[in-house]
Amino acid sequence: LRRVLSDYPIRIGRSGLTLLLISEAGVANAIGQAIDESTFDEQEGTLAGDNTILVLFANEERLETWLERFEALRSTVHMKGPIR
């Protein structure tokens, strides 16, 4: 997940208990797989299209915890630059 975040910019939106991650065309499956294989376990699952990933949650607490962890990881990746 760290590698994916260093390679692709991601915008985040939200609708209810679903987060919407939007990136470049053609990379959503890689991002979704990276999330699924990461240590992040608050999500119920992910669904990826071409440039959009839906991250689904069972409740508000799990969504907020996941989002805090994701943003913390994303900020460390961008502060240090790309990891190759």
N, CA, C and O atoms as a GROMACS GRO file, in nm:
protein
  336
    1LEU      N    1   0.083  -0.119   0.000
    1LEU     CA    2   0.000   0.000   0.000
    1LEU      C    3   0.087   0.125   0.000
    1LEU      O    4   0.057   0.223  -0.069
    2ARG      N    5   0.195   0.122   0.077
    2ARG     CA    6   0.287   0.237   0.080
    2ARG      C    7   0.340   0.266  -0.060
    2ARG      O    8   0.348   0.382  -0.101
    3ARG      N    9   0.377   0.162  -0.133
    3ARG     CA   10   0.431   0.180  -0.269
    3ARG      C   11   0.326   0.240  -0.362
    3ARG      O   12   0.356   0.332  -0.438
    4VAL      N   13   0.206   0.189  -0.355
    4VAL     CA   14   0.097   0.240  -0.440
    4VAL      C   15   0.071   0.387  -0.410
    4VAL      O   16   0.053   0.467  -0.502
    5LEU      N   17   0.069   0.422  -0.282
    5LEU     CA   18   0.045   0.562  -0.245
    5LEU      C   19   0.156   0.653  -0.292
    5LEU      O   20   0.133   0.771  -0.320
    6SER      N   21   0.277   0.600  -0.301
    6SER     CA   22   0.388   0.684  -0.349
    6SER      C   23   0.384   0.702  -0.500
    6SER      O   24   0.438   0.798  -0.554
    7ASP      N   25   0.319   0.609  -0.570
    7ASP     CA   26   0.316   0.613  -0.716
    7ASP      C   27   0.194   0.685  -0.775
    7ASP      O   28   0.203   0.742  -0.884
    8TYR      N   29   0.081   0.684  -0.704
    8TYR     CA   30  -0.042   0.736  -0.762
    8TYR      C   31  -0.110   0.836  -0.669
    8TYR      O   32  -0.129   0.807  -0.551
    9PRO      N   33  -0.147   0.953  -0.722
    9PRO     CA   34  -0.224   1.047  -0.641
    9PRO      C   35  -0.366   0.994  -0.622
    9PRO      O   36  -0.424   0.936  -0.714
   10ILE      N   37  -0.421   1.014  -0.504
   10ILE     CA   38  -0.556   0.966  -0.474
   10ILE      C   39  -0.636   1.078  -0.409
   10ILE      O   40  -0.591   1.141  -0.313
   11ARG      N   41  -0.755   1.103  -0.463
   11ARG     CA   42  -0.851   1.194  -0.400
   11ARG      C   43  -0.951   1.108  -0.324
   11ARG      O   44  -0.982   0.996  -0.366
   12ILE      N   45  -1.002   1.160  -0.213
   12ILE     CA   46  -1.096   1.084  -0.131
   12ILE      C   47  -1.227   1.160  -0.119
   12ILE      O   48  -1.230   1.280  -0.091
   13GLY      N   49  -1.336   1.087  -0.141
   13GLY     CA   50  -1.471   1.139  -0.119
   13GLY      C   51  -1.543   1.042  -0.027
   13GLY      O   52  -1.491   0.936   0.007
   14ARG      N   53  -1.664   1.079   0.012
   14ARG     CA   54  -1.737   0.994   0.105
   14ARG      C   55  -1.887   1.004   0.080
   14ARG      O   56  -1.940   1.111   0.050
   15SER      N   57  -1.954   0.890   0.095
   15SER     CA   58  -2.099   0.884   0.094
   15SER      C   59  -2.142   0.782   0.198
   15SER      O   60  -2.122   0.662   0.178
   16GLY      N   61  -2.199   0.826   0.307
   16GLY     CA   62  -2.241   0.735   0.413
   16GLY      C   63  -2.124   0.656   0.468
   16GLY      O   64  -2.025   0.714   0.514
   17LEU      N   65  -2.134   0.524   0.463
   17LEU     CA   66  -2.029   0.436   0.514
   17LEU      C   67  -1.939   0.384   0.402
   17LEU      O   68  -1.878   0.278   0.414
   18THR      N   69  -1.931   0.461   0.294
   18THR     CA   70  -1.848   0.425   0.180
   18THR      C   71  -1.751   0.538   0.151
   18THR      O   72  -1.789   0.654   0.141
   19LEU      N   73  -1.623   0.502   0.137
   19LEU     CA   74  -1.523   0.598   0.091
   19LEU      C   75  -1.502   0.576  -0.058
   19LEU      O   76  -1.500   0.463  -0.106
   20LEU      N   77  -1.486   0.684  -0.129
   20LEU     CA   78  -1.463   0.683  -0.272
   20LEU      C   79  -1.321   0.733  -0.296
   20LEU      O   80  -1.290   0.850  -0.270
   21LEU      N   81  -1.234   0.645  -0.346
   21LEU     CA   82  -1.097   0.682  -0.377
   21LEU      C   83  -1.086   0.695  -0.528
   21LEU      O   84  -1.123   0.603  -0.601
   22ILE      N   85  -1.035   0.808  -0.575
   22ILE     CA   86  -1.025   0.833  -0.718
   22ILE      C   87  -0.880   0.860  -0.753
   22ILE      O   88  -0.813   0.940  -0.688
   23SER      N   89  -0.831   0.791  -0.856
   23SER     CA   90  -0.693   0.806  -0.898
   23SER      C   91  -0.687   0.814  -1.050
   23SER      O   92  -0.786   0.848  -1.116
   24GLU      N   93  -0.573   0.782  -1.105
   24GLU     CA   94  -0.552   0.785  -1.250
   24GLU      C   95  -0.624   0.668  -1.316
   24GLU      O   96  -0.648   0.564  -1.254
   25ALA      N   97  -0.656   0.684  -1.443
   25ALA     CA   98  -0.722   0.578  -1.518
   25ALA      C   99  -0.635   0.453  -1.521
   25ALA      O  100  -0.514   0.459  -1.541
   26GLY      N  101  -0.700   0.339  -1.500
   26GLY     CA  102  -0.632   0.210  -1.512
   26GLY      C  103  -0.561   0.159  -1.388
   26GLY      O  104  -0.501   0.052  -1.394
   27VAL      N  105  -0.564   0.232  -1.277
   27VAL     CA  106  -0.488   0.187  -1.159
   27VAL      C  107  -0.575   0.148  -1.040
   27VAL      O  108  -0.522   0.109  -0.936
   28ALA      N  109  -0.705   0.156  -1.054
   28ALA     CA  110  -0.792   0.127  -0.940
   28ALA      C  111  -0.776  -0.016  -0.889
   28ALA      O  112  -0.777  -0.038  -0.768
   29ASN      N  113  -0.762  -0.113  -0.979
   29ASN     CA  114  -0.745  -0.251  -0.934
   29ASN      C  115  -0.619  -0.269  -0.851
   29ASN      O  116  -0.621  -0.341  -0.752
   30ALA      N  117  -0.510  -0.205  -0.890
   30ALA     CA  118  -0.386  -0.214  -0.814
   30ALA      C  119  -0.402  -0.152  -0.676
   30ALA      O  120  -0.352  -0.206  -0.577
   31ILE      N  121  -0.470  -0.040  -0.668
   31ILE     CA  122  -0.492   0.027  -0.539
   31ILE      C  123  -0.584  -0.060  -0.452
   31ILE      O  124  -0.556  -0.079  -0.333
   32GLY      N  125  -0.692  -0.110  -0.508
   32GLY     CA  126  -0.783  -0.196  -0.434
   32GLY      C  127  -0.713  -0.320  -0.381
   32GLY      O  128  -0.734  -0.359  -0.266
   33GLN      N  129  -0.632  -0.382  -0.464
   33GLN     CA  130  -0.558  -0.501  -0.421
   33GLN      C  131  -0.459  -0.467  -0.309
   33GLN      O  132  -0.444  -0.543  -0.214
   34ALA      N  133  -0.393  -0.352  -0.322
   34ALA     CA  134  -0.298  -0.310  -0.218
   34ALA      C  135  -0.370  -0.289  -0.085
   34ALA      O  136  -0.318  -0.324   0.020
   35ILE      N  137  -0.489  -0.231  -0.089
   35ILE     CA  138  -0.568  -0.213   0.033
   35ILE      C  139  -0.606  -0.349   0.090
   35ILE      O  140  -0.591  -0.372   0.210
   36ASP      N  141  -0.656  -0.438   0.004
   36ASP     CA  142  -0.698  -0.570   0.050
   36ASP      C  143  -0.584  -0.651   0.111
   36ASP      O  144  -0.605  -0.729   0.204
   37GLU      N  145  -0.462  -0.633   0.060
   37GLU     CA  146  -0.347  -0.710   0.108
   37GLU      C  147  -0.272  -0.639   0.220
   37GLU      O  148  -0.175  -0.694   0.273
   38SER      N  149  -0.315  -0.519   0.256
   38SER     CA  150  -0.247  -0.443   0.361
   38SER      C  151  -0.291  -0.490   0.499
   38SER      O  152  -0.373  -0.581   0.513
   39THR      N  153  -0.233  -0.428   0.601
   39THR     CA  154  -0.272  -0.457   0.739
   39THR      C  155  -0.398  -0.382   0.780
   39THR      O  156  -0.446  -0.399   0.892
   40PHE      N  157  -0.451  -0.301   0.691
   40PHE     CA  158  -0.577  -0.231   0.718
   40PHE      C  159  -0.688  -0.336   0.718
   40PHE      O  160  -0.708  -0.405   0.617
   41ASP      N  161  -0.760  -0.348   0.828
   41ASP     CA  162  -0.863  -0.452   0.835
   41ASP      C  163  -0.998  -0.399   0.880
   41ASP      O  164  -1.089  -0.478   0.907
   42GLU      N  165  -1.014  -0.268   0.888
   42GLU     CA  166  -1.142  -0.210   0.930
   42GLU      C  167  -1.248  -0.217   0.821
   42GLU      O  168  -1.367  -0.217   0.851
   43GLN      N  169  -1.206  -0.224   0.695
   43GLN     CA  170  -1.301  -0.225   0.584
   43GLN      C  171  -1.366  -0.362   0.570
   43GLN      O  172  -1.308  -0.464   0.605
   44GLU      N  173  -1.488  -0.360   0.516
   44GLU     CA  174  -1.558  -0.484   0.486
   44GLU      C  175  -1.509  -0.538   0.351
   44GLU      O  176  -1.508  -0.660   0.329
   45GLY      N  177  -1.469  -0.448   0.263
   45GLY     CA  178  -1.419  -0.489   0.133
   45GLY      C  179  -1.399  -0.370   0.043
   45GLY      O  180  -1.429  -0.256   0.080
   46THR      N  181  -1.347  -0.397  -0.075
   46THR     CA  182  -1.325  -0.293  -0.175
   46THR      C  183  -1.386  -0.338  -0.307
   46THR      O  184  -1.401  -0.458  -0.333
   47LEU      N  185  -1.419  -0.241  -0.389
   47LEU     CA  186  -1.470  -0.266  -0.523
   47LEU      C  187  -1.402  -0.166  -0.615
   47LEU      O  188  -1.413  -0.045  -0.594
   48ALA      N  189  -1.331  -0.215  -0.717
   48ALA     CA  190  -1.252  -0.128  -0.803
   48ALA      C  191  -1.305  -0.128  -0.946
   48ALA      O  192  -1.342  -0.231  -1.001
   49GLY      N  193  -1.307  -0.008  -1.003
   49GLY     CA  194  -1.338   0.010  -1.145
   49GLY      C  195  -1.211   0.046  -1.219
   49GLY      O  196  -1.106  -0.013  -1.194
   50ASP      N  197  -1.219   0.143  -1.309
   50ASP     CA  198  -1.102   0.186  -1.386
   50ASP      C  199  -1.015   0.283  -1.306
   50ASP      O  200  -0.894   0.264  -1.295
   51ASN      N  201  -1.077   0.388  -1.252
   51ASN     CA  202  -1.002   0.487  -1.176
   51ASN      C  203  -1.063   0.511  -1.038
   51ASN      O  204  -1.020   0.602  -0.966
   52THR      N  205  -1.162   0.432  -1.000
   52THR     CA  206  -1.236   0.455  -0.878
   52THR      C  207  -1.242   0.329  -0.792
   52THR      O  208  -1.266   0.219  -0.844
   53ILE      N  209  -1.222   0.345  -0.662
   53ILE     CA  210  -1.232   0.235  -0.567
   53ILE      C  211  -1.334   0.273  -0.462
   53ILE      O  212  -1.327   0.383  -0.406
   54LEU      N  213  -1.428   0.184  -0.434
   54LEU     CA  214  -1.519   0.200  -0.322
   54LEU      C  215  -1.465   0.116  -0.207
   54LEU      O  216  -1.436  -0.002  -0.224
   55VAL      N  217  -1.451   0.178  -0.090
   55VAL     CA  218  -1.409   0.106   0.030
   55VAL      C  219  -1.529   0.107   0.123
   55VAL      O  220  -1.577   0.213   0.162
   56LEU      N  221  -1.578  -0.011   0.157
   56LEU     CA  222  -1.703  -0.027   0.230
   56LEU      C  223  -1.679  -0.057   0.377
   56LEU      O  224  -1.588  -0.132   0.412
   57PHE      N  225  -1.762   0.002   0.464
   57PHE     CA  226  -1.747  -0.012   0.609
   57PHE      C  227  -1.879  -0.050   0.674
   57PHE      O  228  -1.986  -0.017   0.624
   58ALA      N  229  -1.870  -0.120   0.787
   58ALA     CA  230  -1.988  -0.164   0.861
   58ALA      C  231  -2.041  -0.055   0.953
   58ALA      O  232  -2.161  -0.052   0.982
   59ASN      N  233  -1.953   0.034   0.999
   59ASN     CA  234  -1.998   0.139   1.090
   59ASN      C  235  -1.904   0.259   1.084
   59ASN      O  236  -1.795   0.253   1.028
   60GLU      N  237  -1.950   0.368   1.143
   60GLU     CA  238  -1.877   0.496   1.142
   60GLU      C  239  -1.740   0.486   1.209
   60GLU      O  240  -1.642   0.540   1.159
   61GLU      N  241  -1.734   0.416   1.321
   61GLU     CA  242  -1.608   0.405   1.396
   61GLU      C  243  -1.500   0.338   1.312
   61GLU      O  244  -1.386   0.384   1.309
   62ARG      N  245  -1.536   0.230   1.245
   62ARG     CA  246  -1.437   0.160   1.161
   62ARG      C  247  -1.393   0.247   1.044
   62ARG      O  248  -1.275   0.248   1.009
   63LEU      N  249  -1.486   0.320   0.984
   63LEU     CA  250  -1.452   0.410   0.873
   63LEU      C  251  -1.355   0.518   0.920
   63LEU      O  252  -1.253   0.542   0.856
   64GLU      N  253  -1.386   0.583   1.032
   64GLU     CA  254  -1.300   0.690   1.083
   64GLU      C  255  -1.161   0.638   1.119
   64GLU      O  256  -1.061   0.705   1.090
   65THR      N  257  -1.154   0.521   1.181
   65THR     CA  258  -1.024   0.462   1.216
   65THR      C  259  -0.943   0.434   1.091
   65THR      O  260  -0.824   0.466   1.084
   66TRP      N  261  -1.006   0.372   0.990
   66TRP     CA  262  -0.939   0.342   0.864
   66TRP      C  263  -0.889   0.468   0.798
   66TRP      O  264  -0.775   0.474   0.752
   67LEU      N  265  -0.975   0.570   0.792
   67LEU     CA  266  -0.940   0.695   0.725
   67LEU      C  267  -0.823   0.763   0.795
   67LEU      O  268  -0.734   0.816   0.728
   68GLU      N  269  -0.820   0.763   0.926
   68GLU     CA  270  -0.707   0.821   1.000
   68GLU      C  271  -0.578   0.746   0.969
   68GLU      O  272  -0.475   0.809   0.946
   69ARG      N  273  -0.584   0.614   0.968
   69ARG     CA  274  -0.465   0.534   0.936
   69ARG      C  275  -0.418   0.559   0.793
   69ARG      O  276  -0.299   0.574   0.768
   70PHE      N  277  -0.513   0.565   0.700
   70PHE     CA  278  -0.482   0.586   0.559
   70PHE      C  279  -0.417   0.722   0.538
   70PHE      O  280  -0.316   0.734   0.470
   71GLU      N  281  -0.476   0.825   0.598
   71GLU     CA  282  -0.421   0.961   0.584
   71GLU      C  283  -0.282   0.972   0.648
   71GLU      O  284  -0.194   1.039   0.594
   72ALA      N  285  -0.262   0.906   0.761
   72ALA     CA  286  -0.130   0.907   0.826
   72ALA      C  287  -0.026   0.840   0.737
   72ALA      O  288   0.084   0.892   0.721
   73LEU      N  289  -0.061   0.727   0.678
   73LEU     CA  290   0.032   0.658   0.588
   73LEU      C  291   0.058   0.744   0.465
   73LEU      O  292   0.173   0.757   0.421
   74ARG      N  293  -0.046   0.801   0.410
   74ARG     CA  294  -0.032   0.885   0.291
   74ARG      C  295   0.056   1.006   0.318
   74ARG      O  296   0.136   1.043   0.233
   75SER      N  297   0.044   1.067   0.435
   75SER     CA  298   0.125   1.185   0.465
   75SER      C  299   0.272   1.148   0.484
   75SER      O  300   0.359   1.227   0.446
   76THR      N  301   0.301   1.032   0.540
   76THR     CA  302   0.441   0.993   0.556
   76THR      C  303   0.504   0.960   0.422
   76THR      O  304   0.621   0.987   0.401
   77VAL      N  305   0.426   0.901   0.332
   77VAL     CA  306   0.477   0.870   0.198
   77VAL      C  307   0.511   0.998   0.124
   77VAL      O  308   0.616   1.007   0.062
   78HIS      N  309   0.421   1.097   0.129
   78HIS     CA  310   0.443   1.221   0.055
   78HIS      C  311   0.550   1.307   0.120
   78HIS      O  312   0.616   1.384   0.050
   79MET      N  313   0.568   1.298   0.251
   79MET     CA  314   0.674   1.376   0.316
   79MET      C  315   0.812   1.320   0.280
   79MET      O  316   0.907   1.396   0.264
   80LYS      N  317   0.822   1.188   0.267
   80LYS     CA  318   0.951   1.127   0.238
   80LYS      C  319   0.977   1.115   0.088
   80LYS      O  320   1.090   1.089   0.047
   81GLY      N  321   0.874   1.134   0.008
   81GLY     CA  322   0.889   1.118  -0.135
   81GLY      C  323   0.865   0.974  -0.176
   81GLY      O  324   0.838   0.889  -0.091
   82PRO      N  325   0.874   0.946  -0.305
   82PRO     CA  326   0.848   0.811  -0.355
   82PRO      C  327   0.943   0.708  -0.297
   82PRO      O  328   1.062   0.735  -0.279
   83ILE      N  329   0.890   0.591  -0.268
   83ILE     CA  330   0.971   0.479  -0.222
   83ILE      C  331   0.989   0.386  -0.341
   83ILE      O  332   0.891   0.338  -0.398
   84ARG      N  333   1.110   0.360  -0.376
   84ARG     CA  334   1.137   0.276  -0.495
   84ARG      C  335   1.195   0.143  -0.452
   84ARG      O  336   1.225   0.058  -0.537
   0.00000   0.00000   0.00000
